């Protein structure tokens, strides 16, 4: 069953809103320890007039009126006994589209994933619905591709390249995280639907 893929960054942020359970496989091409594992990703869209959006635009020398909004991301290890996400494991992304179609543009981040510095990435949406993000850091180049398989399951694939070649590749499968009450409501809805049939 085909689903409607986002075609703008704001649509992508809105479709991604919520908590995601991530299973991550990391392939290092050197002797660094394995970073594969499980985590939770929290995604919260933010409005264009949010103070964080304005500050990030100003810090990057971008006119804040060209920003359409953004999203706040936080991640943590997937453990039931872990409390709130660590604010140090967080980033805010701001969308600055190239034109009114919103299919490509700049993505401003208050800190990057690979190097903890403010960065400006380039993004575009392909006709197949795949989002591609290219990021140039001081010492690395990163590319991330993401797409939705269903409304509640998405995939992310990324590479980090250094001057001497590929440093690592990461594959993440992510499913929307459902709390116990959500699961119970889904079971009840299915039982009621089965009873009618």
N, C-alpha and C positions, 0 to 999 in steps of 0.2 A: 504494500500500500504506500503510494507516494505521499510525502508530506510537503507542506509549503516551507521551502528553505528561506531563511532570511536573505535579503538582498542589500541591506544597509547595516552599518555597524550598530545603530540604535535598535533596529529590529533584532540583531544578534544578541545585544545586551539584554533586551526585554525577554527574549525567548530563553536566555540563560539564567534569568533571575531565580534565585533559590539556593538550595544546598545540593551539591553533587558529591557522590561517592566515586572516588577516582582510583582505578587500579593502574599502576604505572610500571612500565618496563623500560629500563634504561640500559643502553648498550654503550659502554665506554670503550674508546680505542686507545687506552693507555692503562696505567696500573691503579687508577683511582678506584676506591671501594664502590661496590654495587649500591646504587641509590634506588633500586626498584622497591615498590611497596604500595601501601594504601594510604589514602588521605581523604580529607573532606575539603571541598572548595565552596566558599560562600561568595555569591555574586549578588550585588545590589545596584541596580541602575540608579544614576543620579541625574538631576535636571541640569540644564545648561546654565542656570543661574546659581547653582550650588557654589559655595565659596571655594571648595576644593578645585572645581573646574576653573574658576577665575584665576586662582593662584597659580595653577599649573600652566595655564596659557601665558600669564604674565612672566613666569620664570623662564619660559621657552621663547619669549619675544613674539608670541602669536596673539593676534587680535581676538579677544574672548568672544566677540560677537559672531565669529566664524565657527564657534564650537556648537554642536547640536546637543551635547550632553556627554555622559560617560557612565562608568561603572566602577564601583569599589569592589576589590577582590581581597579575600583573606583565605588562608589555607592552614590546615593543621593535620597532625597525624590522626589516623582513624582509630581512636581508642575510646571506648565508652566512658572511661573515667577522666578523660581530658576535659577541662573546663572551656571557657571562651577562647576563641582563636587569639593567638599572639599578635598584637598590633604590629610587631616587627616583621611578621610574615604577611605583609599586605601591600597592595598597590592600588592606585587610582589611575584609570585610563580615561582619556578624553578624546572624543571623536571630532575631527576637523575634516569634513568631506571636501573633495575637489570641486564638486558642483552639486546641483540640486538633485541629481539622481542618487547620490550617496553610495554609489557602487565602488568608489575608491577614495583614498584620502590619506591623511596623516592620523596617526594614533599617538597621542602624547601620554607619557607615563611619568609619574613622579619618581619611580625607580624601576629599573629593568629586572628581568628574571635572572639573567646571566651575570650581569655586573650591576651592583646596587647603586646606579647613578641615574639621573633623569635622562630619558631617551625619547627620540622621535622615530617612530616606525612608519613604514609605508604599508598600506593594506589595499586589497581589492577582492571582490567577489567574482568568481568565475561563473560561466553560464550553468555549470553543474551544481552551483550552490556552495562550492567549497570556498571558505575564507582563507586567504593567504596573507601572512604578516611577515615582512622582512625588516630586520632590525640591525643597524650598524652600531656596535659598541666601540669602545676605545681599542680593544684588543681582540674582539670576536665578532663574528657575524652569525645572526640567528635567523632561522626561518621556521614559522609555525603554520600548520594548516589544520583547519577545524571544520567539521560538518556534523549535521544532525542525521542520525539513522532513523530515529523516531522523535517525537516531541520530548521524550524522557530519557533518551540515550544518545550520546554524542561521542565523537572520536576526535582526538588531537594527536598530531604527529609533528615532532620538531627535530631540528638538527642544529648543532652549534659547530661552526667552522672557525678554526684558527688559521693563521698564515700558512702553517705547514699541513693543512688538510682538515678533514672532519674529526672533531674531538668527541662528540657523543651524538647519539640518536635516542629519542624518547617516543614511546607509544603510550597513549593514555586512553583507556575506555572509561567513560563516565556515565553513570546513571543517576537520575534524579533521586535524591535521598528522601525517603519517606519515613516519617515517624510512625510509631505504633498506632496512634489514632487514625492516621491516613490509611494505613494498611487495613485496619478493621473496617473503615468506611468502604474501601474498595471491595473487600470480601462480601460485605452486606449488600452492596449494589449488585454484585454478580449473582448472589443467591436470589435476590429479588427478580433479577432479569431471567434467571433459569426457571423460577417458579411460574413466570408469565408464559414462557415458551412451552 
